[in-house]
Amino acid sequence: MKSVELLAPAKNYDIAIAAINSGADAIYIGASDFGARKNAPNTLEDIENLVNYAHKFYVKVHVVINTILNNNELEKAVEMVKNLYNIGVDAIIVQDMGLLKAAIDGKLPPIQIHASTQCNNRNLEKAKFFDTLGVSRVILARELSLLQIDEICKNTSCEIETFIHGALCVSYSGQCYLSYANGGRSANRGECAQPCRKKYSLVDEKGKYLLKDKYLLSLKDFNASSHIEKLIDVGVKSFKIEGRLKDISYVKNVVAYYNNLLNKHAKRTSSGKVFLDFEPNVEKTFNRGYTDYFLQERGQCYNFLSPKSRGEKIGKIKRVCHNYFEIDADLSPQDGLCFVADGGMKGFLVNKVDGNKVYPNNMDGIKTGVLLYRNIDFKFEKQLEVSKTVRQIATRIYLTAEKIKAVDEDNNSVEMQMPSGEMPNNKEKNTQTFITQFKKTGGSDFYVEDIKITGELPFLPVSKINEVRRELLSLLMSERLLNYNRELQKPISYADYPETKLDYRGNVFNEEATKFYSNCKCEVCEKALETGEKIPSKIELMRTKHCLKFAAGICGQSCGKLYLKDEKGKKYPLRFDCKNCEMVILNP
């Protein structure tokens, strides 16, 4: 079986620990600066504490430094990387080529470098470029099909990481300038205002509405669970869950779900067994409805009704009375329910349940036959909140009259001398006492899967056996950490870039990045839009595989000029690249 990694998001230390305990093989988290989620910073101290916990289970910690950097920030980022390496971080995720030049110039420690999806890694040529450079991993664009991912895996030697779950950016990552053009908040600087989750209309050049006042750029959430086995087969190494701004319940549930799924098809890169006390179900956690996007065939990836969570399908209302309705479903007080009405989503809370009678906090829009969804499952959320899920490392114990030995699942082993004691009056009872007490690993990071006893053991008080067990397992953990293998970054060198010229979409924001591309035989003709100059009209603000002509049922038809109109009346010209099945939003 292939060995794969489940990569989980973490907004902070507590969520990262929950992700590890739920089965993550690696964590990605932001540092104090330069992460593409500016609202998810973490101190160096918290990251160090996370590293110390993660490495006990051979879980890796990746730190996100995936914004574009100005000249001063680049120097600070280089110092940050040095500090991250010194506290044991396993990898950094980068977008800015200035950091790659720093690595080539010997200014970075040998920490593994992963090319962020923000680098616009959406074809084989781009993946091969980073592979030839020598980065440890390439993180692919979400829009790729299974065939494209297969082709990339077959023709590169670096690790390939792909998203499998979570929110979808409607634009190719690293290629969205809509937020910056609208209000100066740059997605490439970690400040995206998410204009894609607002209402728009699709209009033609005569002002006719083809689609009106809908969330036209809002996509469903990604769920690739039905394709996991195929993704493993084609050679994907790391399976990434989106969500560095998500709460702890979301992370617990989704990580546990994919941990169980991956265990059916592959070996894992970390250690330990997860002892769950809840049944994970991704339908019960935040989602806008699910799509497998473009992995197989083009489907309905959009949700025009609402950018808010829809949750799980419950069923249709059978009967409506004065202050309650009847439905065949297992509901609870404080559940949140929603339904489609008047071209949007409406919701309410459950006040009381009596059999199949449900008493909501309001009856507005509730009718017989209405299909309900549950976007807050109170009992499930409570279960996640109080969950005592733990992760422990399998250990075998060997006992003789002279020695005690422990061997963990990764073949780390330690020995200590058996304390002296008198011969027991009851040998069988004494042996059983040792077995019972050594299995009581309690709150430690180990569980005992087997105990082998050879010969006769001396009599020891229960308190002494417990003391010996604690000392033995402490020694074993020290040995595990001593033997932790932090993989280092191999030397990086320049390679020919697949293009000879770059405009603003190259996101070049500092002089070192300009020199990097020059050394890769590519001329930077325009600096990043974020340099502050006026944004020219008719340039691309977004390129997306989500096509509004397809969504409106007019794919292939000649409709003249079409525009995306926002709620303030501002119109963005649209261009359709039908050959590549892409839509482009232009600056007015």
Disulfide bonds with the S-S distance in Angstrom:
none
